[in-house]
Amino acid sequence: MRFKTGIYRSMKIIVSHTTVPQENLNREQQLFTERPGEDVLFLYINAPCVVIGKNQLSEAETDLDFCRSRNIPVLRRLSGGGAVYHDSGNINFSFIVRAEKDGVLDRDFLSPVVAALKSFGIPAQIGSRKELSVNGNKISGTASHISRGRHLFHGTLLFHTDLEILHAALNGNHSLRGKYVASVPSPVTNISGLLTQKITAPEFMERLAVFFNAYFNCPSR
């Protein structure tokens, strides 16, 4: 299983070794804006934080008091879509590539992720909102952004996230949404509970990097 012909020249896999949320978001933006000649897959794990879409109202999507009490920063990303919760049990992936003039919405960014999960025995399915689910439970949400000839497609993988804190942090005051974009809640589950072996999120991320290295036939760094 491969990406459609013509989307990539070469892929560089970059694994972040920091868990500081703002640093990883800054690195993602730098890869998007300052490396126009490269196609990149960026993998990273953040310390606890909430990341909202560019067209969302923070207080409508997050419980700001709860987040402040837990020292959970609320950050905004380049792309649209809904609010997501990150912690040390959540793995993030970002495809940053050239934007093609035709077929932008038909890009098949998720097939490699599905193939990677399948190699671990996880039968993930792609949904209508380009989310990934297993047995009806969401394990990944995605969003995208296109600007100046570059296409960013990124998503989360719930590996061993604290789901109780996730739900509490994303419990905003929906009555304030107005014209702002609403998050779409779904039942969620963790990938770790579907595996036959116990590994940590960083170990799983490294194994994903190894898989993508072989998938794209390119070096990871």
C-alpha positions in Angstrom: 0.0 0.0 0.0 1.5 3.3 -1.1 0.5 6.9 -1.5 -0.9 8.1 -4.8 1.7 8.8 -7.4 3.0 12.4 -7.6 2.3 13.5 -4.1 5.8 13.1 -2.8 9.3 13.6 -4.1 11.0 12.3 -0.9 9.9 11.9 2.6 11.9 12.9 5.7 10.8 11.4 9.0 11.6 13.6 12.0 11.0 12.4 15.6 10.8 15.1 18.2 12.7 14.6 21.5 10.9 17.3 23.4 7.5 17.1 25.1 7.1 20.9 25.5 3.8 21.6 23.6 4.7 25.1 22.3 8.1 23.9 21.1 6.5 21.1 19.1 3.8 23.4 17.6 6.5 25.9 16.7 8.6 23.2 15.1 5.6 22.0 13.1 4.9 25.5 11.9 8.6 26.0 11.0 8.6 22.8 9.0 5.4 24.0 7.2 6.6 27.6 6.4 10.4 27.4 6.2 11.1 24.1 4.4 9.2 24.4 1.1 11.4 21.9 -0.7 10.9 19.0 1.7 8.1 16.5 2.3 8.2 15.7 6.0 6.5 13.4 8.5 6.9 14.8 12.0 6.2 12.6 15.0 6.0 14.0 18.6 4.5 13.6 22.1 3.4 16.6 24.2 3.0 17.1 27.9 -0.6 17.7 28.9 -2.2 20.5 26.9 -5.3 21.3 24.9 -4.9 22.4 21.2 -7.9 24.1 19.6 -8.6 24.7 15.9 -7.9 28.1 14.4 -11.6 29.0 14.2 -12.7 27.9 17.7 -13.4 29.8 20.9 -11.4 28.4 23.7 -14.0 28.8 26.5 -16.6 27.1 24.3 -14.5 24.0 23.8 -12.5 23.7 27.0 -13.0 24.0 30.7 -10.6 26.8 31.3 -10.8 26.7 35.1 -10.1 23.0 35.1 -7.2 23.4 32.8 -5.7 26.2 34.9 -6.1 24.1 38.0 -4.1 21.3 36.3 -1.6 23.7 34.7 -2.8 22.5 31.3 -2.1 25.2 28.6 -4.6 25.9 25.9 -2.9 26.5 22.6 -4.1 27.3 19.1 -3.0 25.5 15.9 -2.8 26.5 12.2 -5.5 24.1 11.1 -9.2 24.1 11.6 -11.2 21.3 13.1 -12.0 20.5 16.7 -10.2 20.7 20.1 -8.0 17.9 21.1 -6.3 16.9 24.4 -2.6 15.9 24.4 -0.7 14.2 27.1 2.3 11.8 27.4 0.0 8.9 26.2 -0.9 10.6 22.9 1.2 10.4 19.8 1.0 13.2 17.2 1.8 12.9 13.5 2.1 15.7 10.9 2.4 15.2 7.2 3.8 18.4 5.6 4.1 18.2 1.8 3.7 20.2 -1.4 0.2 21.2 -2.2 -1.0 19.9 -5.5 -3.4 22.0 -7.7 -5.7 19.1 -8.2 -7.2 16.5 -5.9 -6.4 18.3 -2.6 -9.3 16.8 -0.8 -8.6 13.3 -2.2 -5.1 13.0 -0.7 -4.7 9.7 1.0 -2.7 10.7 4.0 -4.2 8.1 6.3 -3.4 4.8 4.4 0.1 4.7 5.8 -1.2 5.3 9.3 -3.8 2.5 8.9 -1.1 0.2 7.5 1.2 1.0 10.5 -1.6 0.2 12.9 -2.5 -3.0 11.1 1.1 -4.1 11.5 0.5 -4.0 15.2 -2.8 -5.9 14.9 -5.0 -2.8 15.2 -7.8 -2.9 12.5 -8.4 0.9 12.2 -11.0 2.3 9.9 -11.1 5.7 8.2 -14.3 7.7 8.9 -16.2 10.4 7.0 -14.3 13.1 8.9 -11.0 11.5 8.3 -10.9 10.1 11.8 -9.6 6.6 12.7 -11.8 4.3 14.7 -11.6 0.7 16.0 -14.9 -1.1 16.7 -16.8 2.2 16.6 -14.4 4.0 19.1 -12.3 6.9 17.9 -8.5 6.5 18.3 -7.5 9.5 16.1 -8.8 12.8 14.9 -7.2 14.8 12.1 -7.2 18.3 10.6 -5.5 20.1 7.7 -4.3 23.4 6.5 -3.1 24.6 3.0 -1.1 27.8 2.4 1.5 29.0 -0.1 1.9 25.8 -1.9 2.2 23.7 1.3 -0.2 21.1 2.7 -0.3 20.3 6.5 -2.3 17.2 7.5 -1.9 16.2 11.1 -3.6 14.0 13.7 -3.5 12.4 17.1 -3.2 8.8 18.1 -4.7 8.0 21.5 -2.2 5.4 22.8 -2.5 5.6 26.6 -4.2 8.9 27.2 -5.9 9.7 30.5 -9.4 9.7 29.1 -11.0 11.0 32.3 -8.8 14.2 32.1 -9.5 14.4 28.4 -13.2 14.6 28.9 -12.9 17.0 31.8 -10.5 19.4 29.9 -12.7 19.4 26.7 -15.9 20.2 28.7 -16.4 23.7 27.5 -19.4 26.0 27.7 -21.1 25.1 24.4 -23.6 27.9 24.6 -20.8 30.4 23.8 -20.0 28.9 20.4 -22.0 31.2 18.3 -20.4 31.4 14.9 -17.3 29.6 16.0 -16.5 26.0 14.9 -17.8 23.3 17.2 -15.9 20.2 18.2 -17.6 16.9 17.4 -17.5 14.5 20.4 -17.1 10.8 19.8 -16.6 7.7 22.0 -12.9 7.1 22.3 -10.5 4.4 23.3 -6.8 3.8 23.7 -4.6 1.8 21.3 -2.6 0.3 24.2 -5.6 -1.6 25.4 -5.9 -3.3 22.0 -2.3 -4.5 21.9 -1.1 -8.0 23.0 2.1 -6.6 24.5 2.8 -3.8 26.9 4.9 -0.9 25.5 5.1 2.8 26.3 3.9 5.6 24.1 7.5 6.7 23.3 8.4 3.1 22.4 5.3 2.9 20.2 6.3 6.2 18.5 9.7 4.9 17.8 8.2 1.7 16.3 6.0 3.9 14.1 9.1 5.7 12.9 10.7 2.4 12.0 7.6 1.3 10.1 7.4 4.6 8.2 11.1 4.5 7.4 10.5 1.2 5.6 7.1 2.3 4.1 8.6 5.4 2.5 12.1 4.0 2.0 13.7 7.0 3.7 15.9 7.6 6.8 14.4 8.7 10.1 16.3 11.2 12.3 
